[in-house]
Amino acid sequence: MSLDPHTPFTLGPPDGLQIDVSPFGARWLSCRVPVTGGGRREVILGHATPAAHAQEPGFFGAVVGRFANRIGGSTFRLDGQTHRLTANEGANQLHGGPDGFDRRVWTVRDHGPLHLHLALQSPDGDQGYPGAAEVEAVYRVDPAQASLTLNFTATVTAPGPVNLTSHPYFNLDGGTAPVLDHRLQVAAHHMLPVRPDMIPTGDVAPVAGTPFDLRTPQRLGDGLGQGEQQRLGSGYDHCFVLDTDAARGETPAATLTSSDGQLAMQLFTDYPGLQVCSGNFVHHARGRDGQHFPRHAGIALEPQFFPDAPNHPAWAGQGCIVRPGQPLARWMRVVFAAG
């Protein structure tokens, strides 16, 4: 087992799909995908060294929690009690707070050539959350299917919200040029509009006739920056309400295709929502070459419960409130295909 929390574990064969994962933040550092004609592409953004992920801003490749995305006012009420969380984005909490799971060194439970099992203990009161939580993330590579499956589980000692997801930025062109010519399809007839502070309004809006209509493949640059919601997020940074089959993992939640059409990926999940973030602020961080990324150098596709779900009873009922004896168990799978 690695003694240095930044030393990555490599999963997968050298001639097939191969990924690197660090115990620091349970972080997906690298993803090398075979392409037609030989060779492989690096398809997620990363920094100069594994250790640099501790200094660079952003959540590149991390497993985020205890609650991924935003909770409005860093407050929620559950079972008649108000809980106040540690804020880290104005008055709101983002991705579990300033010392979220992306900042922690996870314990290696087990690993092999194709899998890595990581675990983390989160104490009672951690970033304001009630009860202790034991969370686990298991990475598993299937070279024959060119797929990566990531399983999330959590058990708690007191009722509270848990929402775990993975936060890589994808660039299927194998570089850091903006992904504006990538084509994206999302299986969602509805999305969640946001307020100026990026907290959902509580409405569920149809995507038809808007830049959020990605039900058929669309060039990312065509919708980027279009309309008031895009202005608020400086691009896409919104949660899509996955259609029923996609939210059951039966059909792809999203399909992303490279600019040259030579590589595509499908994302499957059993979460109800998919946050799409078009790399609107990645230019604040530096890539593997030590240079700052251009804006929109990658796109994050984060399966999850809805943002601010603990403050919306109907959304909380989708499963984000975890109770003793009722563990969280969710998954995501990415499948690559060369064109």
Residue pairs with C-beta under 8 A, 6 or more apart in sequence:
1 108
1 111
2 9
2 23
2 108
5 22
5 23
5 24
5 105
6 22
6 23
6 24
6 49
6 50
6 51
6 53
6 54
7 22
7 50
8 20
8 21
8 22
8 29
8 30
8 50
9 20
9 21
9 22
9 23
9 108
9 111
9 116
10 18
10 19
10 20
11 18
11 19
11 20
11 21
11 113
11 114
11 115
11 116
11 139
11 140
11 141
12 18
12 19
12 113
12 114
12 141
12 143
13 113
13 143
15 34
16 34
16 143
16 146
17 31
17 32
17 33
17 34
17 141
17 142
17 143
17 146
17 147
17 148
17 336
18 30
18 31
18 32
18 40
18 141
19 28
19 29
19 30
19 31
19 32
19 139
19 141
19 148
20 28
20 29
20 30
20 50
21 27
21 28
21 29
21 116
21 118
21 139
22 29
22 50
22 53
23 105
23 106
23 107
23 108
23 118
24 50
24 53
24 54
24 104
24 105
24 106
25 53
25 59
25 61
25 62
25 63
25 101
25 102
25 103
25 104
25 106
26 62
26 63
26 101
26 106
26 118
26 120
26 137
27 50
27 53
27 60
27 61
27 62
27 63
27 102
28 44
28 61
28 62
28 139
28 166
28 168
29 44
29 46
29 50
29 53
29 61
30 42
30 44
30 46
31 42
31 43
31 44
31 148
31 168
32 40
32 41
32 42
32 43
33 40
33 41
33 43
33 146
33 263
33 336
33 338
34 40
34 146
34 338
35 41
35 262
35 263
35 338
36 262
36 338
36 339
41 172
41 173
41 174
41 263
42 174
43 170
43 171
43 172
43 174
43 263
43 265
43 336
44 60
44 61
44 168
44 169
44 170
44 171
44 298
45 60
45 168
45 169
45 170
45 171
45 176
45 279
45 282
45 287
45 293
45 297
45 298
46 53
46 60
46 61
46 287
46 288
47 53
47 56
47 60
47 285
47 286
47 287
47 288
48 286
48 287
48 288
48 289
48 290
52 286
53 60
53 61
53 62
54 103
56 285
56 286
57 284
57 285
58 281
58 282
58 284
58 285
59 95
59 102
59 167
60 167
60 168
60 169
60 285
61 166
61 167
61 168
61 169
62 101
62 102
62 166
62 167
63 101
63 102
63 106
63 118
63 137
63 152
63 164
63 165
63 166
63 167
64 95
64 96
64 100
64 101
64 102
64 164
64 165
64 166
64 167
65 95
65 96
65 100
65 101
65 122
65 135
65 154
65 162
65 163
65 164
65 165
66 96
66 100
66 101
66 122
66 126
66 127
66 129
66 133
66 135
66 160
66 161
66 162
66 163
66 164
67 93
67 95
67 96
67 129
67 161
67 162
67 163
67 310
67 320
68 95
68 96
68 163
68 164
68 165
68 167
68 275
68 302
68 304
68 305
69 94
69 95
69 163
69 239
69 275
69 302
69 304
69 307
69 308
70 89
70 92
70 93
70 94
70 198
70 199
70 307
70 308
71 85
71 92
71 93
71 161
71 307
71 308
71 310
71 311
72 91
72 92
72 197
72 199
72 308
72 311
73 91
73 92
74 84
74 85
74 86
74 87
74 91
74 92
74 93
74 128
75 82
75 83
75 84
75 85
75 311
76 82
76 83
76 85
76 161
76 310
76 311
77 83
77 310
77 311
78 130
78 159
78 160
78 161
78 310
78 321
79 159
81 130
83 128
83 129
83 130
83 160
84 128
85 93
85 97
85 127
85 128
85 129
86 93
86 97
86 98
86 99
86 127
86 128
87 93
87 97
88 94
88 97
88 98
89 198
90 197
91 197
92 197
92 198
92 199
93 127
93 128
95 102
95 167
96 102
96 127
97 127
97 128
98 127
99 126
99 127
100 127
101 120
101 122
101 135
101 164
102 167
104 120
106 118
106 119
106 120
106 137
107 118
107 119
107 120
107 121
108 116
108 117
108 118
109 117
109 118
109 119
109 136
110 116
110 117
111 117
114 140
114 141
114 142
114 143
115 138
115 139
115 140
115 141
116 138
116 139
117 136
117 137
117 138
118 136
118 137
118 138
118 139
119 134
119 135
119 136
119 137
120 134
120 135
120 136
121 132
121 133
121 134
122 129
122 132
122 133
122 134
122 135
123 132
124 130
124 131
124 132
124 157
124 158
126 132
126 133
129 160
129 161
130 158
130 159
130 160
131 156
131 157
131 158
131 159
131 160
131 324
132 156
132 157
132 158
133 154
133 155
133 156
133 157
133 160
133 162
133 322
134 154
134 155
134 156
135 152
135 153
135 154
135 162
135 164
136 151
136 152
136 153
136 154
137 150
137 151
137 152
137 164
138 150
138 151
139 148
139 149
139 150
140 148
140 149
140 150
140 151
141 147
141 148
142 148
142 149
145 335
146 335
146 336
146 337
147 333
147 334
147 335
147 336
148 333
148 334
149 331
149 332
149 333
150 166
150 331
150 332
150 333
151 329
151 330
151 331
152 164
152 165
152 328
152 329
152 330
152 331
153 327
153 328
153 329
154 162
154 164
154 322
154 327
154 328
155 322
155 324
155 327
155 328
156 162
156 322
156 323
156 324
156 327
157 324
158 324
159 321
159 322
159 323
159 324
160 321
160 322
161 305
161 309
161 310
161 316
161 320
161 321
161 322
162 320
162 322
162 328
163 304
163 305
163 309
163 320
164 328
164 330
165 271
165 275
165 302
165 303
165 304
165 332
166 302
166 332
167 300
167 302
168 298
168 300
169 279
169 282
169 297
169 298
169 299
169 300
170 179
170 256
170 265
170 298
170 299
170 300
170 301
171 177
171 179
171 182
171 297
171 298
171 299
172 179
172 182
172 256
172 257
172 258
172 259
172 263
172 264
172 265
173 179
173 182
173 258
173 259
173 260
174 258
174 263
176 287
176 289
176 293
176 294
176 297
176 298
177 294
177 297
178 221
178 279
178 294
178 295
178 296
178 297
179 220
179 259
179 278
179 279
179 296
179 297
179 298
179 299
180 219
180 220
180 221
180 224
180 296
181 219
181 220
181 221
181 259
182 219
182 220
182 256
182 257
182 258
182 259
182 299
183 217
183 218
183 219
183 220
183 256
183 257
184 214
184 217
184 218
184 220
184 254
184 255
184 256
184 257
184 276
184 299
185 214
185 215
185 216
185 217
185 218
185 252
185 254
185 255
185 256
186 214
186 215
186 240
186 242
186 253
186 254
186 274
186 276
187 215
187 242
187 243
187 245
187 246
187 251
187 252
187 253
187 254
188 207
188 214
188 215
188 240
188 241
188 242
188 243
188 246
188 274
189 206
189 207
189 208
189 215
189 241
189 243
190 204
190 205
190 206
190 207
190 240
190 241
191 204
191 205
191 207
191 212
191 238
191 239
191 240
191 241
192 200
192 201
192 203
192 204
192 205
192 238
192 239
192 240
192 241
192 273
192 306
192 307
193 200
193 201
193 203
193 205
193 229
193 238
194 200
194 201
194 229
194 232
194 233
194 237
194 238
195 201
195 232
196 232
198 232
198 233
198 237
199 307
199 308
200 239
200 306
200 307
200 308
200 312
202 312
204 241
207 213
207 214
207 215
207 240
210 227
210 229
211 222
211 223
211 224
211 226
211 227
211 229
211 230
212 223
212 229
212 236
212 238
212 240
214 223
214 240
214 276
217 255
217 257
220 236
220 278
220 296
220 299
223 230
223 236
224 230
224 235
224 236
224 278
224 296
225 231
225 234
225 235
229 238
230 236
233 280
234 280
234 281
235 277
235 278
235 279
235 280
235 296
236 276
236 277
236 278
236 280
236 299
237 275
237 276
237 277
237 278
237 280
238 275
238 276
239 273
239 274
239 275
239 276
239 304
239 306
239 307
240 273
240 274
240 275
240 276
241 272
241 273
241 306
242 253
242 269
242 271
242 272
242 273
242 274
243 251
245 251
246 252
246 253
246 268
246 269
247 253
247 269
247 270
247 271
247 272
248 270
249 268
249 269
249 270
249 331
249 333
251 268
252 266
252 267
252 268
253 267
253 268
253 269
253 274
253 301
253 303
254 266
254 267
254 274
254 276
254 301
255 264
255 265
255 266
255 267
256 264
256 265
256 267
256 299
256 301
257 263
257 264
257 339
258 264
258 339
260 339
261 339
262 338
262 339
263 336
263 337
263 338
263 339
264 336
264 337
264 339
265 334
265 335
265 336
265 337
266 334
266 335
266 337
267 274
267 301
267 303
267 332
267 333
267 334
267 335
268 332
268 333
268 334
268 335
269 303
269 330
269 331
269 332
269 333
270 330
270 331
271 303
271 304
271 305
271 330
271 332
272 305
272 306
272 318
272 319
273 303
273 304
273 305
273 306
273 307
274 301
274 302
274 303
274 304
275 300
275 301
275 302
275 303
275 304
275 307
276 299
276 300
276 301
276 302
277 299
277 300
277 302
278 296
278 299
279 293
279 295
279 296
279 297
279 298
279 299
279 300
280 295
280 296
281 295
282 293
282 294
282 295
282 296
282 297
282 298
283 292
283 293
283 294
283 295
283 297
284 292
285 292
285 293
286 292
286 293
287 293
287 297
303 330
303 332
305 315
305 318
305 319
305 320
306 312
306 315
306 318
306 320
308 315
309 315
309 316
309 318
309 320
310 316
310 320
310 321
319 328
319 330
322 328
